Structures are given as structure tokens and as C-alpha cells.
Amino acid sequence: MPPTLASLVQHSALRLTVRAGQGRLATPVRWAHVSELADPVPYLEGGELLLVTAATLEARDPGAMRRYVRRLADAGVVGLGFAIGVHYDDIPDALVTAATEADFPLLAVPRRTPFLAISKAVSAAIAADQYRAVTAGFEAQRELTRAALAGGPAAVVARLAAHVDGWAAVYDGSGAVTAAAPEWAARRAARLTAEVKRLRERPAPMSAVVAETGDDRVELQSLGSGRQVRGVLAVGTAAPLGTAERYAVHSAVALLTLTGERSRSLHDAERRLGAAVLGMLLSGEPDHARTAAGDLWGSLLDAPFRLLIAEAAGPAGADPTAPRPLRELADALEAAADRAGEPLLTVAEGGDRLVVLAVDGGAVLTERLAAVRGADEPGTVLGLSAPAGPSGAAGAYQQAEQALSVARRRGTALVEHQELATGSILPLLADDAVRAFAQGMLRDLYEHDATGRGDLVASLRAWLSRHGQWDAAAADLGVHRHTLRYRMRRVEEILGRSLDDPDVRMELWLALKTTPAPAPSRRVPPANP
């Protein structure tokens, strides 16, 4: 620890005695400084032991000494050393009284103790403290390195927490806690997710103190060798980090970055192999895919899986060269797979699309899809296939593409292929092109009805809904069946198409279903621009 007033008083060669402020001798001393100025404060930084002979002080003036001591204390001076036998045989009572009233440390320096000896003692103590801190830092570095080699990031975090006498945690690229020590620290670290996310969005390297209340001071350090943050280290302590603790934290950052980059290189190799496995599956070569998958994805191909295709959300013209949401989705899925112990295969296609094979019904899909559905502003659009096996991978890919197309059209974050096989086909047709076609097909009928010469649109709707049954459709309209027959002939004449053609009936029915029913005012609907 750095030198204190107490350690200087206990230094036998200095022979200092305490005349006031005995309760504040544990204060660290940053330096020893000599000044005979009546006001030396402008030339001080705080933390000094000021040494004086009182050559220019009104040391017997109580008022002057109160102001002098108060100004020194307010400036952060830790104590005053007064030389006896130079200008005064003893410390004047006015100065002793002022120091006692302010509880300000006042030391008597005997004539035979030069100020230089005190400065040397402080300097030597500071140097020794710095040497101890550097030595402790190097020892911590060795311990952390051994921990990294023996147990990986979790062991590094545990050793770091013990060294700083606090807690530590590591977050992965998705912001999830991957290791924490002691065990209770995982809950504390989870509450910092928002601060970690903000740090991850800034270029690396970056650090921030995000909590400094009570006995918990939390510092975040970014991990990664480039400008992109690959992870975050959180360190919680009861006080600001000392020199030795700072060495340990910096060593941990370097080791975690190194292990992270090494892991990322392995991940990149796995992704290249995964792309080959996916290519074999889509090419109808499941046996070759199984062989290439090996232990990495063998269990994934042995059970039903789902194929997920993701693209960045936004308009079709969005810049495909900035697929940050896809990278974050891949990191989140892989982190969830690691936590659940499930196999996962992710392949980036062309930089603007991500293809994922995940266990059907597993924790990865359950967790991440729930997060996508619950997001206020999802960064990705996803299409999910039905469960499939290796021989059905190509069909699953087509299903996921179809679901993705529908998700884009609907403006939703996620569509599962099962949704397309239930309900109505009409929502799939609800776009501007279909509405424009429908309005164009029915326009002449709307214009006819607008003149008050009949209800051809309503009659056509009723007749088609009753599958061409004249009596039932006429009853629905409240007209005679001959009237309805006449109206249908008029429809054929106006459209120039035969209602006996099933394709015509189908197109008219879809046009009616995608076009609002006529308003009571019977006005012609505006054309779609």
C-alpha cells in the first residue's frame, strides 16, 4: 500500500511527532512538498504532506493560522510538517490550536531531520508500493494465463473475481452472460444487459463505469481485436481498481480476447463446413451430408429439424452490405445453442441471408422465435419450414423461402410454413397488384351499378356464393330467379366473358373477395394508381 502519515511517524530515522490530527494518520501520502509561501495552494494537487519552516507565516496569529489550515485542508493537503528549531523553538500554540480544531494532521519535524530525508522516505515508499503492484500484476497475469489454459473463459473469470476481491462476468456477442463468478454474480450481471448493449454498439476498444452506488462499482471492458465488439467483461468491486487490480483486468481482457478470437476462427471453419453440409442436403445427398457432419451436426440430422431463412428487415431496396441484424441473430442463436447444449447449423448466404438448421421443438427455436415475435422493431424477417429430415431438406428450404416471402409481404417478423396451409389463401393475395387487377376486372360492373340500373355486383356475389344455384341466390337477394338470370346475362355482356367458364368464375370470386363491397352511395371506387 502507499505510504501514510502513520508510516512516516513510525519511521525511526525521521523522529516525527504528532501534535494534532491523530485520528487521520491513516491517510495516504502522494508526495512530500516544501513551500514557504503564505498560500501554496495554487501549486499543489492534493494528497501532499506540506513541509514548512514558517519563514513567512504569521504562526502566532490565531486568525491567520485558522485561515491557513482551512485552506490547506480544503485543497486536499493531507498534513503539515513543521520544522522545529529553525524560526521557532516549538510549534506556536496558534497553529496547534487551528490544526486541532480542524482535525488536521500536524507533525513536528526535529531540526536534525532534513526535509530531504522525509521526501526520500515518501519517494522510496511510493516506489516500493508501485513495485509491489507491478509484481502482483505480473503474478496475476501468470495465474490468469494458467487459468485460461486449464479452464478457458470461465476459469479466467473466477480467478479475476478472486484477485479483485469482487465479482466478474463475461458477455458474448449477443449480450448474454456466458460466465460469472462467484455464482451469485450471474444475477447481478444480468441486470446490466442494457448497458452492455450500448457498449457493444460503440467501436472497440471501449470501457465504461456503469454503476457506482453503495458497495458496487461496475466497470465494463469491451473484448475483441478489431473495432467490432466481440464480447464484454464486467468487473464489480467495492472501490476503484488499484494498480495491481488494473493489471489483472487488462490481462483478463487480453486473454479473453485471445480465446474469443481463437474460438471465432474455429467457428468460421465450422461455418464453412456447415455450408458444405447444407449444400449436400439441398442437392439430395443426405448420406454424404451425414458423413461430413460428423460429431458436429450428426445428432441434428438424426432427429427432425427445421430450416429457417432470415433476411434483414426493411424495404426491398435496403443496403444488403450492412447485415448487422443477421450477424446479431446468428450470435444469439449460437449462444442459445451453447446454453441448451443443442446442435445448430448456421450458414450465411451472400451476406444478406442467413440459413439455419435447428432441432425441431428445441430450446433454441422456442427461445429465439419468442424473442422475435415479442420484438417491437424486429431487425430480421424470418421464414420457418415444417419439421423435416435429411432427405426432405430441399423441400424444407422451399417451404422456408415461401414463408419468408409471405412474411415480407405481410410486414411481419416471422411466418411459419404451417400457417400457410391453414386459414384462407386470401391474405396471401392482399397486395396492391392483386387489388389493382380486381378493381380493373370489376370496374365496368361498378360503373353500371352507379347509374342506378341494377345491382350487378351484389347479384354476382350472391350467385357465385351459392355455386350458381338460381333459387337460393335469388332468395338471398329477395328477387325472382328470372330477374337474377337477366342480371347474370348482363354481367356476361358487360364483361365480355362467359360465366360457364370455371376460370372466369374463379377470377371473379377472388376479385370480389379482394375488393370491398359496394358502399351504400354506390359510387365507383377510385382506380389504384
N, C-alpha and C positions, 0 to 999 in steps of 0.2 A: 504494500500500500504506500501511497505518497507520504512524505514527511508531515508531521503535525507539530503544533506548538508544544504538545506534551513530549514528543520525541526529542525536540530540541532542548527542553528543560531537563530531560533525563540524560542528555549528552554530558558526560562527566567533564570533558575538556572545555566546555563552554561556560559552565558555572553560572547559568542563568537562574534568576529567582523570580517568582511570580508575585506581583504587587496588586493585581486586580484581574477580574475576569477568570477566576479559577475554574468556573463551570464550562468554559468554552475552549479548553485547551485541546480538545479532540479535532478541532478544525484543521483541515489540510492546508499546507502552505505551498503555494505555487512558485514563489520566489522570495528572495530577501533583497530589499532595495534600500539604499541610503539616500536621504534627501533632507536638506536643512531649510527647504523652502517653507515659508509660513503657510502656503497652500499647495501641497504637492499633488493634489487630486487630479488635475488635468493631465498629469504624466504617468498615471497609474491605470492598470487594467482590472484590478480586483484580485483578491487572493494573495496579496503580498504581505510579508512581515516588514513593516517600515522601521528603519533604524535611524535614530537621531541623536545628536549631542545637545540639541536645544540652543544652538548658537543664535538663532533669530527668533525664537519663540518667547512669548511673554508667559513663561512657565509658571509664574507665581500669581497670575491674574485668573481668578476662578471663572469669570465670564468668557475670557478668551479661550481658556482650556476646554470649557464645555462646548464652545462652537467648534474648536479644532477636533476634538474627539468625535463629536457628532458627524462632522463632515467626513472624517476617515471611515467611520462605521457605515455611513450611507454609501460610500464609494466601494465598499466590499473589502476594505483592508482588514486582514484577519487579526492583526495585533501590532503593538508598538513596542520596540526595543529602545530603552533609554540608557544612554551611556553615563555611568556614574563616575565622578572624579574628573570630568573634563571642564564643563562650565558650571556644574552643580555638584556639590558633595553628595547629595542624595536626590531622589526624585521629589520635586516640590509637592507639597500637600494638595495644591490646587489641581494638579494633573492627576494625582492618585484619586482624589475625590471625584473628578469628572469621569475617569475611567470606571470607577466603582459604580457610580450612578448609571452609566450606560452599559454595564456588564461587558466592558470592552477589555480584552486581554492586554495587560501592561507588564512587560518584563524588564527587570533591572539587569543591565549588562555591566559587569565589573570592568574597571579601567584596563586590566591586563588581558581582557578578551577583545581582540580586534574585530571590527565589523567583518573584515575579510574572512575570518575563521567561521563566522556564522554563515556567510554567503557560501563558503566552500562546503559546509556541512549540509546546507539545504540542497546545493547542486549535486553533491555526491548521493544524497538520499533519493533525489529525483531520478538520477541516472540509474541507481540500483533498482528503483521501482520499475523504471522502463525496461531494464534488462530482465527483471523477473517476468514482466508482462510479455515481452517478446519470447522468452524461453517457454513460458506457459502456453503461448500461442503456437509455437512450433510443436510442443508436445501434444497439444490438442489436434494440430494438423495430422500428426502421426497417428493418433488414436482414431481420428475420423477416417483416415485413409484405410487403416486396418479394418474398421467397421464396414466401409464401403466394399472392400474386397470380400469380407466374410458374409455380410448380410444384406448388401445393397442399400437402397434409399431408406428403408425402414430402420436399419441399424444406424445409419448416419444421423437420422432424426433423433433416435433415442439417445445416442451419445452426445449430440449437441444440446439437447434439453438438460442433460445432467451437468454439462460443462457450464452452461449459463445460469444454472440454478433456476430454471423456469420451464417453459414448455415450447415445443416446436411442432410444426406441421408442414406437409408438402401438398400442393395442389397440382393436378395435372393440367393439360391444355384446355380441358373443358371447364375447369374451375372446381372439380370435385376433389375432396380430400382423399389422398391415397395412402398417407402415413401420418401418424401423430403420436407424440409421447409427452407425458405419460398418457395412459388410456383415457383419462377424463378430458384431455386436450382436444379430442376429436369433436366434442360438442362445442367447445369454445371456438374452434377453428371454423366450424360450420356456420357460425353466426357472422363470419367475415366475408361471405360469398360475394356480396355486392362490392365491397372494397377491392377484393381480388379481381373481379371482372373489370373494374375501372383501371386497375394497374395493368391488366393483360392487354387492354386496348391502347396502351401507350408504348412507344418504341423502347426496346430493351437497349442497354441495361437501365433499370429503374428501381428505386426504393422509395418507401413512404412509411411514415409513422401514422398509423390509422386509429390508434386508441391509446390514450394516455390519461386514464382516470383510475383513481384508487391505487391498488397494488398491481395493476395490469397495464404495462406499456407494450404495445404490439408493433413490431416493425415488419414490413413486407419487403422481400427482395425478389426481383424477377430472375428467372432461370432461362438460360438459352445462350448460344454462342453468337447468334445473329441479332438483327433488330426485332425479330419476331419473338414474343414471349412464349416459351415452351412450357412453362410451369411457374409456380410461385412458392417461395419459402416464407413461412410466418414464424416469428420468434417472439415469445411473450416473456417479459421479465418484470420484476418489481421496481427496477430502477434503470436509468440509461446504461447502455452497454459500456463496460470498461475496455481498456486496450486489449487485454487477453481475450475477453469475450468477443470483441470485434474481430480479432484474428480468427477465432473459431468459426464465427458466422461466415466470414469471407472464404475460409477453407471449405465449409459445408456447401456454399454456393458453387464453388468451382467443382467440387466432387459430384454434386447433384446434377450440375450442367453436363459434366463429362459422361456420367452414367445415362443421363437422359438422351444425349446425342448419340451415344452408342446404341441405346435401345431404339432410337429413331432410325438409325441406319439398318438395324435388324428389321424394323417394321417396314422400311422401304423395300428391303429384299423380299419380305413376306408378301407385300402387296404386289410386287412383280410376279411372284409365283402364283398368287391368288388370281391375277389377271389371266395367267395361262390356264389355271384350273377352270375359271369361268368360261374361257374361250372353248375349252374342250367340252364342257357341259352343253353350251349353246350349239356346238357343232354336232351334237349327237354322239359323243364319245364318252359315256359315263364311266366305262371301265378304265380308260386312260386317265380320266379326271380323278378317280379314286386312287390310282397309283401315285399320281403327282401330289395329291392332297396329303398323303401320309398321315402322320400323327397330328399335324396342324388342324386339318379340317375333316379327317376321316369320320369322326363322330357326327359332324354336321351332315355329311352325305348319307349316313346310316339311318337318319331319322327324317321325318317330314320337315322341310324348311320352307321359308317364304322368301320371295325375291322382292326387294324394294328398290325402286328407282327414284332418285331425288334430283331436283334441279333448284337453282336459286330462284326465290320468289321475285316478282316484279314483272314489268311489261316484257313483251316478247323481244323488244329492242334493247333490253338491259345488257350492260357490258359483260360478256362471258369471261373476260380475262381477270375478273375480280371475284373468284368463287369463295370468298371468306366464309359465308354461311355453310357451304358444303364441307369445308375443312373443319369447321367447328362441329358440324353434325357427325362427321367421321370420328373426331376425337371423343365426342360424347358417347357414341355407340361403342367404341373400343374400350373406353373407361368403364361403361356399364357391363360389358362382356367380361372384363377382368374382375370386376367385383362379384359378378354372378358365377364366374368360372365356366362360362359358356363359349363354345367356338363361334367365331364370327369371321366372315369373309367380306372385305370391302375393296372395291375396285373403282378408281376414278376413270371416267371415260371422257377423253377430250378436254378435260379441265372444267367443263360446265355441267357435268352429270356424274352422279355417284350411284353405283350399283352395289347392293348389299344382299348377302345371303345370311339369314339368321334363323335360329331354331324356332319352329312354329310353337307358339304358346309359351316361349321362354321369357325370362325376366327382361331381356334386352328390348324386345319389341313392346312388351307390356309397359315398361317404364318410359321409353323414349316416345312411343306413339301417344301416350297420355300427355307427355310434355308438349308435343307438337299440337295436339288438339286444344290444350289449355293456353297456348301462347296468344297474347294479344296481337302481336305483329310477327307471325312466323317468318323466318328468313328463308325457308325452303318450302317447296311444293313436292309432295310425295305421292307415288302410286304404289300400291301393295298388291301382290298376287295372292291367289289362293294357295293353300298348302300343296307342296309338290315334292317329288323325289328326283334323283339324278336324271332319270330318263325323261322326265317332264320339265326339265329346266327351260328348254326353248319356249314351250307353251307358257310357262310362268313368266318368262321375260315379256312375251307379248301381252299377257294379262296386266303386268305392272305398267307397261307403256300405255295401254288403253286407259287404265285407271289414272295415270299421270295426266293424260290428255284431258280427261274429264275434270280432274282437279283444276287444271289450268283454266278450262272453260268456265267452271263454276266459281272460280276465285276462292277456292277453299284450300286449306293446308294439306289435307290428306283425303284420299279416296281409296277404299279397298275394293278389289275386284268383285267380291261377293255382293257389294252394294249395286253393281251394275246388273246383276242377274235377278234382282228383286225390285218391286215397285213398278214404276212406269218408265217407258222409254222417252216420254215427252220431255222431262228435264234435260235429257241429253241433246235435244234439238233446240233448246231455248237459247239461240244466239241470233244476232242481227241478220245474218244471211237467210236463215230459215224464216224469220218473221217477214223479211222483205219479200221472199218468194210467196208466202201465204197471202200477204196483203195484195200482191200483184195478181195472184190467181183469183181472188175473190172480189177484186175491185169493181168489176162490171156489175156484179150482183149487188154490192153495197150501193152503187150509184142508181141502179134500178129501184131498190127499196127506198132510197132517199127521195124519189119523186112521188112516193105515196101510192105506187101502183101494185103493191103486194109485199108479202113477207117471204121473199125467196130464200134469204139466208137462213131464217128461222125454220122454214119448211124443209130445206135441205138438211139442216142439222137434225131435225126430228126424224126425217126419213132414213138417214144413214144410221142414227142411233137405234132404230128399230129394224135394221138389216133389210130395208126395203119392204117391210110389211105395211101395206097401204092402210088397212083399217086401224091398226094400232097407232101408226104415226098420225093419221087424221084425227083420231080421238085425242091424242096428246095436244094437237093444235086447236081442237074444237071446230074443225071444218069437215065438210063432206069429202069422202075419198076421191070423188071426181075432181073437186077443187084442187086437191093435192096432186092428182095426176097432171092436171093442167099446169100447175106451178113447176113440176119437175120437167115437163116438156119445155117450158120457158127457160129453165136453168140450162138445159142442153142447148137450146137455140142461142142463148146469150154467150155461153162458154165455147160453143162450137165443139163440144166433146160429148160422147155417149156415156150415160150412167150405167150402161150394161157392161162397160169395161171395168174389171176389178181394180186395175191400176189407177184409173180415174177416181173411182170411189175412195181408194186408199189415200190418194193425194189430197182429195177434197176433205176427207175426215181429219187428216193431220193438219191441213191448213186451218180448218175450223178450230181445232184444239189449241193451236198456237196463236190464234187471233182472238182478241177479246170479243165477247158477244156484243151485238149492236146496242148502242146506247138508246135510251128512250127517245132522244131527239132525232134519231135515225139519220145523223149526219155521216158523211163519208169520212172514214178515217184518213188522216194525213199519210202521204207516202213516206216510206222510210228513206232518208237521204242517202 
